[in-house]
Amino acid sequence: MKATFTEAVISTIEEATRRQNKSSLWYEMRYGRITASRAHEVSVCHTPDGSLVASIMGAKIPDTAAMRRGRNLELSVRKTVSNILKRKITPCGLYVCKENPMIAASPDGLIKGAVIEIKCPSKAKAKDNYLKNGVITEKCKAQVHLQMYATGVKKSYFCVADSNFEETKNVDIILVTYDSDYVNNLIPKLATFWQTNIYPILYGTSL
C-alpha cells in the first residue's frame, strides 16, 4: 500500500497541533502512526510487541514526576537554547511524513534550516539515556533523523539540559547533520513493522 499526503494537508495538521500534548487533535493524528520517539524501538523489534503496539495505538503512558518536570522546564530550556544559538525558536506541531504518512514527528521547535529537540533528565545518570560521552544515543539519533525527514531540514540541535538546570542553566547542545543513508535504512524497517503489526488493527486485514 502506498499513500501520500499533500503539502496542504500536512501544513494544516501541523498548524492545528502546535499545542502538542495540550491538543486533542495532536493525540488523534498520532494514533496508529509510528512517531519519531518510537522509531528506534520499532526498528529493532523483530517480534510483535504488545506494549509497543499498544503505545502506537494510543495506550496511555503513566505521567511520572520526571515527565512533569520536563514539561515544566521545556519553555525555560528553550529560551536558554535560543539565547545560546542567537536564533528565535518557533513552536511547531505534528508533521506527518508526505511519502510515508504512517510516520510522524513533533520536534520541540524549529529554527531556519533545523529542528530543535529538548531533553530534561531529572537525574545526572539519566543523561546517559540521551548522551554518552558527548555522543547521541541510538534512540535519540533515530528520533532526530525522523524529525529532520518529516520536516525536510538537514540539521538538528539536540539539547540536553543539566539535571540541576533550575540552578545551573546549563544545556549541552549537539549539532546532528542529516544522514540520508541512515534514514534510507531506517524507513523500510518502520514501514514493515507498521504493515505487519499496525495496519491489521486499523483495517481488520493484513496487507
KARA-V44377 format. One record per residue. N is the residue number from 1. RES is the residue in one small letter. PHI is phi as a letter, one per 30 degrees, with the letter a starting at -180 (NA if undefined). BURIAL is # if it has 16 or more other ideal C-beta (glycine too) atoms within 10 Angstrom, else .. Layout:
N|RES|PHI|BURIAL  N|RES|PHI|BURIAL
//
This chain:
1|m|NA|.  2|k|b|.  3|a|b|.  4|t|b|.  5|f|c|#  6|t|d|.  7|e|e|.  8|a|d|.  9|v|d|.  10|i|e|#  11|s|d|.  12|t|d|.  13|i|d|#  14|e|d|#  15|e|d|.  16|a|d|.  17|t|c|#  18|r|d|.  19|r|d|.  20|q|h|#  21|n|d|.  22|k|c|.  23|s|c|.  24|s|d|.  25|l|d|.  26|w|e|#  27|y|d|.  28|e|d|.  29|m|d|#  30|r|d|#  31|y|e|.  32|g|i|#  33|r|c|#  34|i|d|#  35|t|c|#  36|a|e|#  37|s|d|#  38|r|c|#  39|a|e|#  40|h|d|#  41|e|e|#  42|v|d|#  43|s|d|#  44|v|c|.  45|c|d|.  46|h|c|.  47|t|b|.  48|p|e|.  49|d|c|.  50|g|e|.  51|s|d|.  52|l|d|#  53|v|d|#  54|a|d|.  55|s|d|#  56|i|d|#  57|m|d|.  58|g|j|.  59|a|e|.  60|k|d|.  61|i|c|.  62|p|e|.  63|d|d|.  64|t|d|.  65|a|d|.  66|a|d|.  67|m|d|.  68|r|d|.  69|r|d|#  70|g|e|#  71|r|d|.  72|n|d|.  73|l|d|#  74|e|e|#  75|l|d|.  76|s|d|.  77|v|d|#  78|r|d|#  79|k|d|.  80|t|d|#  81|v|d|#  82|s|e|.  83|n|d|.  84|i|d|.  85|l|d|#  86|k|h|.  87|r|b|#  88|k|d|.  89|i|c|#  90|t|c|.  91|p|d|.  92|c|b|#  93|g|c|#  94|l|d|#  95|y|c|#  96|v|d|#  97|c|d|#  98|k|e|#  99|e|d|.  100|n|b|#  101|p|d|#  102|m|d|#  103|i|c|#  104|a|b|#  105|a|b|#  106|s|b|#  107|p|d|#  108|d|d|#  109|g|l|#  110|l|b|#  111|i|b|#  112|k|e|.  113|g|i|.  114|a|a|#  115|v|c|#  116|i|c|#  117|e|b|#  118|i|c|#  119|k|b|#  120|c|b|#  121|p|d|#  122|s|d|#  123|k|b|.  124|a|e|.  125|k|d|.  126|a|d|.  127|k|d|#  128|d|d|.  129|n|d|.  130|y|c|#  131|l|b|#  132|k|b|.  133|n|h|.  134|g|i|.  135|v|c|.  136|i|d|#  137|t|d|.  138|e|d|.  139|k|e|#  140|c|d|#  141|k|d|#  142|a|d|#  143|q|d|#  144|v|d|#  145|h|d|#  146|l|d|#  147|q|d|#  148|m|d|#  149|y|d|#  150|a|d|#  151|t|c|#  152|g|i|.  153|v|c|#  154|k|c|.  155|k|b|.  156|s|b|#  157|y|c|#  158|f|c|#  159|c|c|#  160|v|c|#  161|a|d|#  162|d|d|#  163|s|d|#  164|n|c|.  165|f|e|#  166|e|e|.  167|e|c|.  168|t|d|.  169|k|i|.  170|n|d|.  171|v|b|#  172|d|d|.  173|i|c|.  174|i|c|#  175|l|d|.  176|v|c|#  177|t|c|.  178|y|e|#  179|d|c|.  180|s|d|.  181|d|d|.  182|y|d|.  183|v|d|.  184|n|d|.  185|n|d|.  186|l|d|#  187|i|e|#  188|p|d|.  189|k|d|#  190|l|d|#  191|a|d|#  192|t|d|.  193|f|d|#  194|w|d|#  195|q|d|.  196|t|d|.  197|n|c|#  198|i|c|#  199|y|e|#  200|p|d|.  201|i|d|.  202|l|d|.  203|y|c|.  204|g|i|.  205|t|a|.  206|s|c|.  207|l|d|.
//
